[in-house]
Structures are given as C-alpha cells and as structure tokens.
Amino acid sequence: MTYPATRLRRTRSAPWSRALHAETILRPSDLIWPLFVTEGRGVVEPIRTMPGVNRLSVDKLAEAAAQAVSLGIPCIALFPNTQADRRSEDGAEALNPDNLMCQAIKALKNAQPGLGVLTDVALDPYTSHGHDGLLAEDGRILNDATIEVLIGQSLNQARAGADIIAPSDMMDGRVGAIRDGLEGEGFDLVQIMAYSAKYASAFYGPFRDAVGSSGHLKGDKKTYQMDPANAREALREVELDILEGADSVMVKPGMPYLDIIRSLRDAFDVPIFAYQVSGEYAMLEAAVAAGVLDRDRAVLETLTAFKRAGCSGVLTYHAPLAARLLG
Ligand code: PBG
C-alpha cells in the first residue's frame, strides 16, 4: 500500500492552520461603499430593484459616514439621483457648484473629514437622454466635446472636496484631460481612479433604477463601453489610462470579469479595483430571499475572490455587511 507523499489536507485540518496558510486576507479597509443621494430632507427611500439599499437625502449622509468610519470602511462613492427637471440635453447640471453631488460631498467632508470621498464623472445622471456623453444631432456620442464638460464636472467635484475623481464615461482621452485640468487648478493631490475596463453590461439595470436614468436612456452604451467579448482590449484601455496619469484603475462589473482582473494584475503594477455592481448585488439578494444562499458566506466569498484575482479593493453595496462580518 502506498500513501500520498504530499497531503494538502494537513494544512487545512484546523482553523488555526487555515488562518496561518491563507493566501488572501479581506479587510474592511479594502472596501468602498457606494451611496445614492436624492433631494429632500429626512429621506431614506428604498430602491425597488436593490432590496436593502436606500436613496438618502444629504442630511442623512452624516449617519452613513459615521457608520463607515466605525466599521473601518475608508471611502464612500457617491451617486446622485438628479430630479427630472434638472436633467437636460447637455447635462449642464453637472457643472452647477450647488448640485446634489457637491452638496453631498460637502456634507460628507464636513461630517467625517478623514473619510475618503470618490465621485463618479460622467454625464448620465444629468442628461435627459441618459447617455454619459453629449449627443450629436444624428445620435452619435461626441467624444472630444464631452471631455470638455467632464473636465468642468471634475473640477466642480474637486472644488467641493472630492478626494478621488472616477471617470466612468469611457470617452477616449478623458483621463489625461481631467488630470491636466486638476493640475491647472492646484488639485495635484486629487486622485483619479479610472473606470478603465467598463463593459456594456446587463448588470447595471438596478443602478439605473436607483439614479432614475433607466426611464431616460435612449438606446444602449455599446459605442463607448467595452464589448463583454473582449479581454485583450482591456489591457490597452488600462495602459492608456496609466500613461494619462490614472492613480488606480477599475474593472466593472466584477464577478463575471475576474479573468480581466487577473490579466491586468499580471501585466501592470497599478492598483486595481473591482466594482461589484448593482445587478450582482440584486442577484445575490434574490438568491438569499429565495432561501438558496447563505448571505454572509456568499458575500465574503465573492469579495475574497476579487482580492485573490488581484484587486487592491472592491466597490460593493455589501460593504457595511462585509465590514461588520470582518470586524
Ligand atoms: C454611470 C455609472 C453606471 C454605473 C456606475 N457609474 C451606470 C452605467 O454606466 O450605465 C453602474 C454601477 C452599478 O450598476 O452598480 N456612468
């Protein structure tokens, strides 16, 4: 009788040993918590397609910020649900220094100055057509004209106190242009986290419901967001964004794109973040509600998988739950 020379079960045989041999450690400080902001006072409004996630009015943000700090979550990402009468063809509300986003940034910074604030740059919360860029008469998205507005939007957010500018629009060349704009106004320490590999995905549906743009969107975003069929193209997107001055890059959605994260990790030394998007959240919650998954275990497993694939951190609506479980 011969026995296995190597027994991999030996190191798995007790909790202390599993802890000692863990290759990947998930911590609360790996998490970025996305919040949806809406007009009004005292508003905590459930989002139908994202059970457990609410839209908050600006005055309610301080509570969430305090929660983030006490849980050890280092950064909040903000998304505005702009009221319909402030949306327009050209998305000019993005440049209003008193828009919902700027009010939210100031409220967070005022409540918790040590908490990082990440702000999304793209025109979709402000356009009547729901696209991330400006539309030509024939319906095409105008790349370079959009960039001019994105620079203004980024400066507007930086002046309000944003720490990380996160362009999610997928226009070509926007990272370098925004970097120049920020340097030009002395915002040399404001970071850029580029949504570099952002795919035209079915998994953004609940988010568009949350920010109220689903009813507005005409057509799809396939002329600017990436084709889910492509992996090598993600390397080109990231390479360009690094050359243009991105401090970190993002892959989005998360779970269906772990292969992209891994190939980026192997090719570049830039910090990589994943966005576990609204549809992924909704999918997990639906499985939990149907009694087929254990929420706590499933959430921690998915977040650990992002780190194993090579991420520095993850944007996830489950951030407070995960931080509590890890704390
Ligand atoms: C806006 C933006 C989107 C998301 C983040 N920023 C939606 C989109 O591109 O249509 C999606 C996030 C999520 O689904 O949780 N450009």
Residues whose N, C-alpha, C, O or C-beta is under 5 A from the ligand:
A	BS01	PBG	D120 A122 D124 D132 S168 F203 Y204 F207 V277 S278 G279
